[in-house]
Amino acid sequence: MQLYSPLSTTPRRKAVRAPALPKIDGLRIGILENGKLNAEEMLNEVAALFVQRHGCTVRTLASKKNASAPAPSNTLTTVAQEVDFLITGLGD
């Protein structure tokens, strides 16, 4: 029997969160849907709450083809130029 260590030997990535927005009133929203069933509908409903409660506007709907893979960097770069924040989530 061969035993393997569950400990990772790769260097730790330094991940940091984006700073919190000081306010969201009137900001531009981007939506990134992941192609799963109902993802677009669910995210549009969430965006509608931001529009209703904070006067935000929905500017961009971007899609990715694979729910388990990161969005392509060119998609994120393009969307980032058009919006103040992005919402995403699973649609199942």
N, C-alpha and C positions, 0 to 999 in steps of 0.2 A: 504494500500500500504506500502511495506517495502522498505526503501532506504538503499543501501550499499555504503560504502565509496570506492572510486577507489584507495585510497592510500594503498600501500603495508605495511604490518606490519612485514614482514620478514627482517632480517638484510641484509644490502647491501653487495654484494660480491665485493671483491677487484679484479678487472680484470686489468691486465696490458698487454700491447703489448710487443711482443718480440723486442729486440733491432734491429735496422736496420743493415743490413749487410754492412760492409765498402766497399765491392766490390763484384760483382757476377761473374766476369770473371773466367771461368774454374771450377765453382762449380758444384756439383752433385745435380740433381733435382729429387724429388719424385713427383709422381702424385697420388692424391686421388680422384677417381671418385665415384660419389654417386649413380650410378645405373640408373639414368634418361636417357631417350632417347638422344643420341648424346653427352653425357657427356664425354665419353672417347675420341671421335673424336675431340671435341672442345679443351679439355685439351692437347691432343697430338699436336694440331696446335699451341697452346700457347707455349708449351715446345719447339717446333721446332724453334720458334723465339728466345728463349734464347740460343739454340744451335747455330743458325746462327749468332746472333749478339754478343754473349758473350763467345762462345766456351764452353758452359756448356755441361754436359752429362746427359742423362736421365738414372737413375739407377733403379727406382722402380715404379711400377704401383700397387697401392693398391685399393681395392674396399670396399664399405660399402653397405649393403643391403637396408637401409632405409634412404632416402634423408633428412628426417626431424629429424633424431636422430644423436647424435654425433658419430664419429668413435669410435670403441672399443679401450680402452686404450692399449691393447696388440698390436693392429695394429699400433697405433701411436708410441709405444715404439720400435717396430721392424723397422719401416721405419726410425725413427729418427737416428738409428745407421748407416744407409746406405747412408743418404743424408745430404746435407747442407741446403737445403730449400725445402719446399713442396708447390705445387700449387693445388688448388681445386676450384670448382665452379659448378654451376648448368648447366645442359645440355639442358634444354628445349629451 
